[in-house]
Amino acid sequence: MAITYSDFVTQVRNYTEVDSNVLTDSQVSQFIRNVELDVAGKVDYDDLRKYATSTFNANNRAVTLPADCMIVRSVQSLVTSNAVTTRTFLEERDVSFISEFNNNAATGSPEYFANYDEFAIIVAPVPSTNNTVQLNYIKDPPHFTSTNQTFLAKYQESMLLHGVLAECFRFLKGPDNLYNLYKTKYDEEIQNFALQQMGRRRRGEFSDGVPRIKVPSPTPNTTY
């Protein structure tokens, strides 16, 4: 059963042995957010993967990104003909390539895209029709609150707690041994989380084999 937000905040105050006069609700919420953003920056975990569809605007090279988009993973053009949809991945380039490739604003089926700014990508050639475009991206990590449960709070509660405690003891200016304790625990758990998400979940046993650990074998005793 996932921990509730109120129980999590109570846990934090019990570990730090201070009350809401020292660690206010807004401060604890900010510490939680700090950890969520830190994890998202270090671990490419599957819960942050999201997909959205939109349409190309004919004669307009820009495509507006979703409001919660942090990183564009890939872009697909979807063309439907005779009830059959063909998906084509666009190749990622930089803005200078897009400008040089399409310096006369020629239209056609987009083949390339580039990150233009925080809010949009640009494509080349300029779309000639309003075909569907699918954006595959990393979303802004959700925030654990009293009204919003999250993947980290549900499945990585210990990592989240130790990260928040490290933030708390840094804010409280010690004791240093407790800060170091929880920071070390948090660092260990984030490495394990990365191994799970970017290691084991990125490989298949059929193609890569079952993960194995090499166990040293002692030399047989040949003396009798």
C-alpha positions as CSV (number, residue, x, y, z in Angstrom):
1,M,0.0,0.0,0.0
2,A,1.4,3.4,-1.0
3,I,2.2,5.9,1.8
4,T,-0.1,8.9,2.0
5,Y,1.3,12.4,1.8
6,S,0.4,13.2,5.4
7,D,2.1,10.1,6.7
8,F,5.2,10.9,4.6
9,V,5.4,14.4,6.0
10,T,5.0,13.0,9.6
11,Q,7.8,10.5,8.9
12,V,10.1,13.3,7.8
13,R,9.4,15.3,11.0
14,N,9.8,12.2,13.2
15,Y,13.2,11.5,11.7
16,T,14.4,15.1,12.0
17,E,12.8,15.5,15.5
18,V,11.3,18.9,14.6
19,D,7.7,20.1,14.2
20,S,5.9,22.2,11.7
21,N,7.2,25.4,13.3
22,V,10.7,24.5,12.0
23,L,9.9,22.4,8.9
24,T,6.8,24.0,7.5
25,D,4.5,22.3,5.0
26,S,5.7,24.4,2.2
27,Q,9.3,23.7,3.0
28,V,8.8,19.9,3.1
29,S,6.9,20.2,-0.2
30,Q,9.8,22.1,-1.8
31,F,12.3,19.4,-0.5
32,I,10.2,16.7,-2.1
33,R,10.2,18.6,-5.3
34,N,13.9,19.1,-5.2
35,V,14.4,15.3,-4.9
36,E,11.9,14.6,-7.7
37,L,13.7,16.9,-10.1
38,D,17.1,15.5,-9.1
39,V,15.9,11.9,-9.8
40,A,14.5,13.0,-13.1
41,G,17.7,14.6,-14.1
42,K,19.8,11.5,-13.2
43,V,17.6,8.6,-14.1
44,D,15.7,8.0,-17.4
45,Y,12.8,6.1,-15.8
46,D,9.8,4.8,-17.7
47,D,7.1,6.5,-15.7
48,L,8.2,9.9,-17.3
49,R,7.7,8.6,-20.8
50,K,4.7,10.2,-22.5
51,Y,3.2,10.3,-26.0
52,A,1.1,13.0,-27.6
53,T,-0.3,13.5,-31.0
54,S,-0.9,16.8,-32.9
55,T,-1.0,17.9,-36.5
56,F,1.5,19.6,-38.7
57,N,0.4,23.0,-39.8
58,A,0.7,23.2,-43.6
59,N,3.3,25.8,-44.7
60,N,4.5,26.2,-41.1
61,R,7.8,24.5,-40.0
62,A,7.1,24.9,-36.2
63,V,5.4,22.3,-34.0
64,T,4.4,23.4,-30.5
65,L,5.5,21.1,-27.7
66,P,3.2,19.9,-24.9
67,A,3.3,22.1,-21.8
68,D,4.8,19.2,-19.7
69,C,7.5,18.3,-22.2
70,M,11.1,18.3,-20.8
71,I,13.0,16.3,-23.4
72,V,11.9,15.3,-26.9
73,R,12.8,11.6,-27.4
74,S,11.6,11.2,-31.0
75,V,9.1,12.5,-33.5
76,Q,7.0,10.4,-35.9
77,S,5.0,11.5,-38.9
78,L,1.7,9.5,-39.4
79,V,0.3,9.4,-42.9
80,T,-3.0,7.5,-43.4
81,S,-4.0,6.3,-46.9
82,N,-6.7,3.8,-47.7
83,A,-7.2,3.2,-44.0
84,V,-3.6,2.2,-43.6
85,T,-1.4,4.4,-41.4
86,T,2.4,4.6,-42.1
87,R,4.7,5.8,-39.4
88,T,7.9,7.5,-40.2
89,F,10.5,8.6,-37.7
90,L,12.0,12.0,-38.3
91,E,15.8,12.3,-37.9
92,E,17.0,14.8,-35.3
93,R,19.4,17.5,-36.4
94,D,20.3,21.0,-35.1
95,V,18.7,24.3,-36.1
96,S,21.5,25.3,-38.5
97,F,21.0,22.0,-40.4
98,I,17.3,22.7,-40.8
99,S,17.9,26.2,-42.1
100,E,20.6,25.1,-44.5
101,F,18.7,22.1,-45.7
102,N,15.6,24.1,-46.4
103,N,16.8,27.6,-47.2
104,N,14.1,28.1,-49.8
105,A,11.2,27.0,-47.6
106,A,10.4,24.1,-49.8
107,T,7.3,22.0,-48.7
108,G,6.9,18.3,-48.6
109,S,6.8,15.4,-46.1
110,P,9.0,16.3,-43.0
111,E,12.2,14.2,-42.7
112,Y,14.1,16.1,-40.0
113,F,13.4,18.0,-36.8
114,A,15.4,20.2,-34.4
115,N,14.8,21.7,-31.0
116,Y,14.0,25.3,-31.7
117,D,13.4,26.6,-28.2
118,E,11.7,25.5,-24.9
119,F,8.3,25.5,-26.5
120,A,8.7,24.3,-30.1
121,I,10.5,22.1,-32.6
122,I,11.0,22.9,-36.3
123,V,10.9,20.4,-39.1
124,A,12.2,20.2,-42.7
125,P,10.9,20.2,-45.4
126,V,8.1,22.5,-44.3
127,P,4.9,20.4,-44.1
128,S,2.7,20.5,-47.2
129,T,-0.3,18.9,-45.5
130,N,-1.9,18.8,-42.0
131,N,-0.8,15.2,-41.3
132,T,-0.6,13.8,-37.8
133,V,2.6,14.1,-35.8
134,Q,3.4,12.0,-32.7
135,L,5.7,13.4,-30.1
136,N,7.4,10.9,-27.8
137,Y,8.9,12.8,-24.9
138,I,10.0,12.9,-21.3
139,K,7.5,14.8,-19.2
140,D,8.0,17.0,-16.2
141,P,8.1,14.7,-13.1
142,P,4.8,14.8,-11.2
143,H,4.8,16.3,-7.8
144,F,3.8,14.2,-4.7
145,T,1.1,16.1,-2.8
146,S,-1.9,15.4,-0.6
147,T,-4.0,15.1,-3.8
148,N,-1.5,13.5,-6.1
149,Q,0.2,10.1,-5.7
150,T,3.3,9.5,-7.7
151,F,5.4,6.6,-9.0
152,L,8.4,7.6,-6.7
153,A,6.2,7.8,-3.6
154,K,4.6,4.5,-4.4
155,Y,7.5,2.4,-5.6
156,Q,10.6,4.2,-4.4
157,E,9.4,5.5,-1.0
158,S,12.7,4.8,0.7
159,M,14.8,6.7,-1.9
160,L,12.4,9.6,-1.8
161,L,12.5,9.7,2.0
162,H,16.2,9.6,2.3
163,G,16.6,12.3,-0.4
164,V,14.2,14.5,1.5
165,L,15.9,13.9,4.8
166,A,19.2,14.9,3.3
167,E,17.6,18.1,2.1
168,C,16.1,18.7,5.6
169,F,19.4,18.2,7.4
170,R,21.2,20.5,5.0
171,F,18.5,23.1,5.7
172,L,18.8,22.5,9.4
173,K,22.6,22.9,9.1
174,G,23.3,19.5,10.6
175,P,24.1,17.3,12.4
176,D,26.7,16.5,9.7
177,N,26.7,12.8,10.5
178,L,23.0,12.6,9.9
179,Y,23.2,14.6,6.7
180,N,26.0,12.3,5.4
181,L,24.1,9.2,6.5
182,Y,20.9,10.1,4.5
183,K,22.8,11.6,1.5
184,T,24.8,8.3,1.2
185,K,21.7,6.2,1.5
186,Y,20.0,8.4,-1.1
187,D,23.0,8.1,-3.5
188,E,23.0,4.3,-3.2
189,E,19.3,4.0,-3.8
190,I,19.3,6.3,-6.8
191,Q,22.1,4.2,-8.3
192,N,20.1,1.0,-7.7
193,F,17.0,2.7,-9.3
194,A,19.1,3.7,-12.3
195,L,20.3,0.1,-12.6
196,Q,16.7,-1.1,-12.6
197,Q,15.3,1.5,-15.0
198,M,18.2,2.0,-17.4
199,G,19.7,-1.4,-17.1
200,R,17.3,-4.3,-16.5
201,R,14.3,-2.6,-18.0
202,R,16.2,-1.8,-21.2
203,R,17.3,-5.4,-22.0
204,G,15.4,-8.5,-22.9
205,E,16.2,-11.9,-21.7
206,F,15.5,-13.4,-25.2
207,S,18.0,-11.1,-26.9
208,D,20.5,-10.3,-24.1
209,G,20.2,-13.4,-21.9
210,V,19.5,-13.6,-18.2
211,P,21.6,-11.2,-16.1
212,R,24.3,-13.2,-14.3
213,I,26.9,-12.5,-11.7
214,K,30.2,-14.2,-12.0
215,V,30.9,-16.3,-8.9
216,P,34.6,-17.2,-8.4
217,S,35.2,-20.9,-8.1
218,P,37.8,-22.1,-5.7
219,T,40.7,-24.2,-7.0
220,P,40.0,-27.9,-6.3
221,N,42.1,-29.4,-3.5
222,T,44.2,-32.1,-5.2
223,T,46.1,-33.0,-2.0
224,Y,45.0,-36.3,-0.4
